[in-house]
Amino acid sequence: MNLKEQIEKYKPYNEQEEKDKQTILKYIDTFDDVLTRNNEFGHFTASSWVVNKERTKVLMIYHNIYKSWAWTGGHADGESDLLATAIRELKEETGVKNVNVLDNDIFSLEIICVNGHIKKGKYVSSHVHLNLTYLLEVDEATELLKMKEDENSGVKWVKIEDVEKIVNEKWAVENIYKKLNKKLRKYKK
């Protein structure tokens, strides 16, 4: 199944996801370069909500650009398998080696506004990320965590109920992380 079909199949969780799904599908139909950063207005990214086996904690990184604790994730950079992108980014950003995919389907989707910033010494204009999130599991007891110093300055397990206390990005807490935790509570093991 191609990326557009996966998104079409996805059942939105709330009004935000319904609106964002419609916009993402229009964007795919309008632009042919949405999988690369060549599209400077918006492009695909993949994130993961990484839980421990008990589903009591999530794995988060301290994001250097946003100056906040955040989920793992990154740009598709031409890859149309966004689950593979999410797994690659998780491994790069945290050092984990073994990842269990809890569901091959999209766990959530969202359009995220990214303010202009400096990355690798160059200015990146404000744009949007057409983001797909996947639910992944990592064994907290056996995996060694390691920072990716050019992107983050911390990696740690956070109790689910503490996520909104440590994240500085209010919009992300209200529109993404709370939603992911609500969906996680309903997710069957």
N, C-alpha and C positions, 0 to 999 in steps of 0.2 A: 504494500500500500504506500503510495507516495505521500509527501508531506501535506499537500492540500487535502487529500482524502482523509488523512488522520485528523486534521483540524475540522473538516466537515462532519466527521463522525462524532467528534467530542461533544458531550452533553454539558452545557454550561451550568455551573453551580449557582450563580447569582446574576443579577443585572449587569454588574461590571463585566463578568465573563461573556455574557451574551453580546453586549455592545462591542467588547474588544474582539470577540470572534468574528463578528460581521466586518469590522474594520480590517482585521488581519487578512481575511479572505479577499476583500476589495484590494488591499495592498498587493497581494500575490498576483491578482489579475491585472493590476496596473503596471507593475514594475517587474523586470526580468532579472534584477540583480539583488533581490532581497536576502539572499544567503551570504552576501559579502558586505564588507564595510565600504565598498565602492558606492553603495547607496547611502549617501551621507545624511539623508532625512530619516531613515529607519531601516533596520535590518534584524535578522533573526538572531536570537540568543537562546541558550538552554540553561536552565537552573535545576538544582536538585534539592529536595527536602530530604535530608539524610537523617534517618533515625537509627537508634540502637535496637538491638533485638527485642528489648522489653517495651519499646515504643514510648519511653519516658524522657528521652533526650534527643536533641537534634545537634548535628555537627555544624558549627559555624566558623567563619573566618572574620578577622578584623580587616576590613577593606581599606587600603591605603588612600584611594581617591575619595571615597565617600566618608571616611573617618567614622566608620560605624561597623558594628558587628552585622554580618549578613550571611545569607545562604551562599552556597558555592554555585559557580556558573560562569559562562563566557560566550563569546561569539561563535557562530556557526562556521565562519570563515570558509564558506563554500560547501560544507558538509550538509547533506540533506537529511541524514539520520541524526536527529537532534537528541535522541536518547544516547547515542554514542558520544555526541558532543558533551552532554551533561556528565557522563561517566568520565570522559577524558579530563574535563575541567575539575571534577571532584578529585581525581587522582593527582593532577598537577598542583592544585591549590592546598591539598592537605597531606599528601604523602601516603595516603592509604593505598593498599595494593589489591585487596579483595572487596568486591562490591556485589551485593545481592540486589537484583532488580525485583522490586516487589510487584510491579505492574509495568508491562511494556507500553501501555496506553498513557496518554497525557494525563497528568494528575491535576494540573491547573494551567490556565493561560492568562496572560496579562500584557498590556502595553505599558511600558515603563518609560517615563520621561527622564532623560539624562541631560543634566546641565553641562554646559561647556566646561572643559577642564584641560589640564596639561597631562599628556601621557607620553612617556619616553621622550620628553623634551619638546614635544610638539603640541600645539593647541588643537583640540578636537571640539568642533562646534556642537551646540545643543542638538539633540536628535532623540529618536525613540527606539527602544528595543521591543521587538515583537517576540515576547518571551514565552517559551513552553517550559513547564516544570514537570519533573519526573520524581516519583517516590522511590527512594533507594534505601538500602539498609547496609550498615557496616557494623562489624563486631567491635564494640567499644573495648572489650577486654584484650583483644589480640592485636589490633592495629596500632602501629606507632604513628603519631601525628608529627608533621613537619611543615613549617611555613614555606611559602613561595615568596621570598623576601621582596621581589620586585612588584608584587601585587598585594600581599597581606603581611601584617605584623602580629598575627595571632591566629591560632587554631585551637578550638576547644569544644567540648561537649557542653551543652546548655540544657538545663531542665526545661521541658516544654513550657511550664508555667512561668519561667523567668525570661523567655525570649523578648517579650515586649518591654521588659525592664532594662535590657542592655542595648537595645537598638536605638540609635539616635535619629533615624529617618522615620518620622511620624507617619508619613504616607505609606511607607512599606509595612509598618506595623499594622495600621488600620485596614489596608486594602490587600495585603498579601499574607503576612505571617499569621494573623488571627484566622484568616480564611483557611490557610494550610493546616493549622492545628485543629480547627473544627472538622475539616475533611478527614484528617488523620484519626480523630476520635471515632468516626463512623466507618473507617476502613476496617475490613475483616482480615484477621491474621490468617 
